[in-house]
């Protein structure tokens, strides 16, 4: 299993659409947008290599200094098999 945490979604959105528009969008929208783009491209690249599997974007899971940390509730925002 691979876990990926995106730590700069606002910067990515700002570089693509401009700083002014980024300031008008909430941080969770920035994160969701960047996650969706990363997942789409990840699936495209894995399929091109013949790899099959599943990918999910999850809320309530974080990376701590010693391992994964589960928050009060876990929510799967998106799940896709490829």
Helices and strands as residue ranges (DSSP letters): H 9-17, H 19-24, H 27-48, E 54-63, E 68-81
